[in-house]
Structures are given as C-alpha cells and as structure tokens.
Amino acid sequence: MLSPLKNGLANTLSPEALYWLRSVKRAIMSEPPLPWPYGLNEVLKADVTPAADVTPAIAIAAPAFHGSDDGRPIQDIALERYKAKQLPSPASYYGYEDVLILPAKEIAKALTLAVQYINSSHVNGDVAEFGTMGGFSAATLAMSMVFDLQRQPLGKTASGENPFRILRLFDSFEGLPEITSPVDQVAPHVVSGAWAKGGCKVLAAPELRERIGKILPPHRFELYEGWFADTVKTLPAETRFALIHFDGDLYQSTMDALVPLFERGMVSTGAILCFDDWNANRAIPTTGERQAWKELIDMFAIEASSGGDYSVGGTRFIIHSYRGIPADPE
Ligand SMILES: C[S@@+](CC[C@H](N)C(=O)[O-])C[C@H]1O[C@@H](n2cnc3c(N)ncnc32)[C@H](O)[C@@H]1O
C-alpha cells in the first residue's frame, strides 16, 4: 500500500526530484542505481502512484542537476561508500564470454561512432560498405543510420528526393576474387591460405537484403552484387559518400573499389574512411590496405588525417582534400 504522504510527494515534486530522492534512498540501501534515462512510471511505481498531470514527455527530460539531496558534494558520498567497501569491484575485467566478442564490439562501436560523426559534422553523402559477407558490419551501419537527425526533420523535398542517407552495400556474394595481384600473392594471409578465392562467402544477396530490410526501409539501402571494379562504375555521377567502410581484405579489391570513387570525386570533404584489415598480414606496410592507401595518396594527392586505430585490426582516416574533389554543396 502506498502512503498518502508518498502520493502527495508524487504530485508536488518534479520527476527529476523524485528520481533523485529514490536514487539517494537506493544508494543508502546499497541497491543498484535506477537506469537513466528513466521511465517515470518505473520510478513512481515502486513508491507512489503517478500523478495524473505528469506527461510521458516529462519522463524523458534530461536531468537538470546531478547532486545529492542533502547538499553534500558527490565526492563525499563516493568516498564514504568506498571506505565502507560498498562499491562493486569486478573479479576480472573480461570474462571468457567477452574474449571472442570484444573485437566485434569494438568494430561495432567504431562504425556507430563514424555514423554519428558524419551526422553531427554534416558530412555530405551516403554510407558505403565494401565487403558484406555475414552482414554483421552492414547491420551495425544500418542500425546506426536509423537515426539521421540532421536530415530526418527535413522530410521529402518537393521533387521527391530522398533526404536520408542511403546505405550502399557492395559484395560479389561469391567470396574473395581470384588472387592475381603480385602484392596480394606474397601477403602472409594469402600465402597461408587464410585468404583464398571463394573465401569469406557467407550470405547470399537475398539473405542480406532480408536482414538489412528488418532495420531500414527499402528506399534507404541498396545492394550492389558483383566485383567492386564493375559495380562501382554503375553509381550515378552525383553519388557522394560521407562514410566508407572498406572490408574487402585484399590490396587489389581496395584499389578496385577506391580508385574509381576518388577518380569520380565521390568522396566528400570530411568523409570518414574505415579500413577493417589495416593490421592484417602482420601489419606489413607493403601488403593489403596499407599498400593500397599509400598508392591512393600518391595518385590523388589525398590530404587526410588519422582518426585512430580501432578494435584489433582497423584504422580510420578523415579526408580533407584530394585532386578532383568537388566543391561542397551549399
Ligand atoms: C572479410 S569479408 C567482410 C566481412 C563483413 N564486413 C562482415 O561484417 O561480416 C570480405 C568480403 O569482401 C568481399 N570481396 C572481397 N573482394 C571483393 C571484390 N573485389 N569484389 C566484390 N566483393 C569482394 C568478399 O566476398 C567478402 O564477402
């Protein structure tokens, strides 16, 4: 039963104040903190009946102030709990379940942040992935693209143009190509057989379409089935990319995908280029994506800055300029 006092509190205190009241009580009782952003009803249902005039809009309002109710600095409360051994301490930072999943999580994090970067920095263009295989990274990109806050409020233009970014997914759907380039032929992953013709074949195009179609509506993604060298040519001249995730492993595949994109001025100012296999082949600079990137820089006088490494094998660059870069749209 809820006391009249508690019901009265729910009607007079703001949702934020109620949340912090409950939080302090839980802290004193050594209970885990309430989730934030919190559902107001969750906060209230434990102690009090929701007030009739509290709308859900208020329930997701950001907290105005993080502090204790009794006026003490949070540090005092934290040190008190620390001394009383009330703070959790993990037995080990990663359990065995984390060992295999951690690199994939780090990739997902990097790709998600890359999408958020192009949105917050208003980089022009779509998102491309070269090398979709099992659809893990494609699904991650799609999920990150659900929110496109720069564009969503604009709606459709009068001419019916789609204002949302499109996810453009490229793969042979037959696995890796025949390995013909001398650069690839001596690369350790090729010599060991880890990368071979037909390797990395997982999803067929309709399976990937079904998977991504569960995340994005059909007009927001496109599949390009075939060899990169052929499919990139089919892109309309006005195509621009704000984010390119290259995960096609080989030196030759990197060149096949990226040379035409730079040649045709399709990489926008500020675009982020993520290389998944930067550290493959023992990170030997004359192999794979590393060698391709050196050649691309020379071919197109690319000015780029490193966006840092991620996960176990990836790295990213932000493109500032290159020979033939088109002017930014207004
Ligand atoms: C390492 S897998 C990609 C993994 C994928 N990103 C994922 O999350 O599962 C490499 C993919 O690149 C594709 N690929 C490599 N070179 C290609 C080329 N020249 N043309 C088309 N597809 C290519 C292969 O078919 C394969 O699916």
Ligand as a Chemical Component Dictionary entry (heavy atoms), coordinates in Angstrom:
data_LIG
# 
_chem_comp.id                   LIG 
_chem_comp.type                 NON-POLYMER 
_chem_comp.pdbx_formal_charge   0 
_chem_comp.three_letter_code    LIG 
# 
loop_
_chem_comp_atom.comp_id 
_chem_comp_atom.atom_id 
_chem_comp_atom.alt_atom_id 
_chem_comp_atom.type_symbol 
_chem_comp_atom.charge 
_chem_comp_atom.model_Cartn_x 
_chem_comp_atom.model_Cartn_y 
_chem_comp_atom.model_Cartn_z 
_chem_comp_atom.pdbx_ordinal 
LIG C1  C1  C 0  36.058 -10.131 -44.544 1  
LIG S1  S1  S 1  34.667 -10.278 -45.537 2  
LIG C2  C2  C 0  33.626 -8.967  -44.971 3  
LIG C3  C3  C 0  33.081 -9.152  -43.578 4  
LIG C4  C4  C 0  31.824 -8.354  -43.318 5  
LIG N1  N1  N 0  32.083 -6.962  -43.252 6  
LIG C5  C5  C 0  31.071 -8.797  -42.087 7  
LIG O1  O1  O 0  30.783 -7.998  -41.196 8  
LIG O2  O2  O -1 30.708 -9.992  -41.998 9  
LIG C6  C6  C 0  35.220 -9.770  -47.098 10 
LIG C7  C7  C 0  34.131 -9.671  -48.151 11 
LIG O3  O3  O 0  34.611 -8.925  -49.250 12 
LIG C8  C8  C 0  34.119 -9.460  -50.455 13 
LIG N2  N2  N 0  35.058 -9.081  -51.518 14 
LIG C9  C9  C 0  36.409 -9.016  -51.445 15 
LIG N3  N3  N 0  36.930 -8.569  -52.585 16 
LIG C10 C10 C 0  35.894 -8.302  -53.413 17 
LIG C11 C11 C 0  35.790 -7.758  -54.739 18 
LIG N4  N4  N 0  36.873 -7.421  -55.438 19 
LIG N5  N5  N 0  34.566 -7.587  -55.260 20 
LIG C12 C12 C 0  33.458 -7.942  -54.560 21 
LIG N6  N6  N 0  33.485 -8.457  -53.312 22 
LIG C13 C13 C 0  34.691 -8.625  -52.739 23 
LIG C14 C14 C 0  34.009 -10.953 -50.198 24 
LIG O4  O4  O 0  33.018 -11.543 -50.995 25 
LIG C15 C15 C 0  33.660 -10.995 -48.695 26 
LIG O5  O5  O 0  32.276 -11.132 -48.512 27 
# 
loop_
_chem_comp_bond.comp_id 
_chem_comp_bond.atom_id_1 
_chem_comp_bond.atom_id_2 
_chem_comp_bond.value_order 
_chem_comp_bond.pdbx_ordinal 
LIG C1  S1  SING 1  
LIG S1  C2  SING 2  
LIG S1  C6  SING 3  
LIG C2  C3  SING 4  
LIG C3  C4  SING 5  
LIG C4  N1  SING 6  
LIG C4  C5  SING 7  
LIG C5  O1  DOUB 8  
LIG C5  O2  SING 9  
LIG C6  C7  SING 10 
LIG C7  O3  SING 11 
LIG C7  C15 SING 12 
LIG O3  C8  SING 13 
LIG C8  N2  SING 14 
LIG C8  C14 SING 15 
LIG N2  C9  SING 16 
LIG N2  C13 SING 17 
LIG C9  N3  DOUB 18 
LIG N3  C10 SING 19 
LIG C10 C11 SING 20 
LIG C10 C13 DOUB 21 
LIG C11 N4  SING 22 
LIG C11 N5  DOUB 23 
LIG N5  C12 SING 24 
LIG C12 N6  DOUB 25 
LIG N6  C13 SING 26 
LIG C14 O4  SING 27 
LIG C14 C15 SING 28 
LIG C15 O5  SING 29 
# 
